[in-house]
Amino acid sequence: MSTSPKAVRFDDDTLWVSLSDGRTIAAPLAWFPRLLEAAPAQRAMVELSKGGLHWDALDEDISVAGLLAGQPDLSRRGTHQET
């Protein structure tokens, strides 16, 4: 069975994704810096596909599988955040 996104919404701190199987999953916007910094109008320009979410203008892709696994955006590794 393949679970696909049906709707996306945001609050101040969270990305909420409603799935085709009836679940709603949430992830902190802090996991996705491009979305965190985006304007509400930019966030609203999401494209839903069978496997995930895409924001063309923000160059952001989030898979349903990644959200279900609790995986943040790994592309920020090696950027200005050094540990």
C-alpha positions in Angstrom: 0.0 0.0 0.0 1.3 3.4 -0.9 0.3 6.4 1.3 0.2 9.7 -0.4 -0.3 13.3 0.8 -3.7 14.8 0.5 -3.3 18.2 2.1 -0.7 20.3 3.7 -1.0 23.1 6.3 1.2 25.1 8.6 1.1 26.8 11.9 3.9 29.0 13.4 6.1 26.1 14.2 4.8 22.9 12.5 4.2 21.3 9.1 1.1 19.2 9.1 0.4 16.6 6.3 -2.9 14.8 5.9 -2.4 11.3 4.3 -4.5 9.2 2.1 -4.8 6.5 4.8 -6.5 9.0 7.2 -3.4 9.8 9.4 -2.1 13.3 9.9 1.6 13.7 10.6 3.4 16.7 12.0 7.0 17.8 11.7 8.7 20.8 13.2 9.4 23.5 10.7 12.9 23.8 12.2 13.6 20.5 10.4 13.1 22.3 7.1 15.0 25.6 7.1 13.7 26.7 3.6 10.1 26.3 4.7 10.8 27.9 8.1 12.2 31.0 6.4 9.6 31.1 3.6 6.6 33.4 3.5 3.1 31.9 3.9 2.4 32.5 0.2 5.5 30.6 -0.7 4.6 27.7 1.6 1.1 27.5 0.0 2.7 26.8 -3.4 3.2 23.1 -2.6 2.8 20.4 -5.2 1.5 17.1 -4.0 2.7 13.9 -5.6 2.2 10.2 -4.9 5.3 10.1 -2.8 5.7 13.5 -1.3 5.7 17.3 -1.3 7.5 19.7 -3.6 8.0 23.4 -3.5 9.6 24.4 -6.9 10.3 28.0 -5.9 12.0 27.0 -2.6 13.9 24.0 -4.1 12.4 21.8 -1.3 11.3 18.2 -1.6 9.9 16.2 1.3 9.0 12.5 1.0 6.1 10.9 2.9 8.5 8.0 3.8 11.0 10.5 5.3 8.3 12.2 7.4 7.0 8.9 8.6 10.5 7.9 9.6 11.1 11.2 11.4 13.9 12.4 9.1 14.7 16.1 9.0 16.2 17.9 6.0 19.7 16.4 5.8 20.8 19.0 3.1 21.7 21.5 5.9 24.7 19.3 7.0 27.9 20.8 5.9 26.5 24.3 5.6 27.1 27.1 8.1 26.1 24.8 11.0 29.4 23.3 12.4 29.4 21.2 15.5 
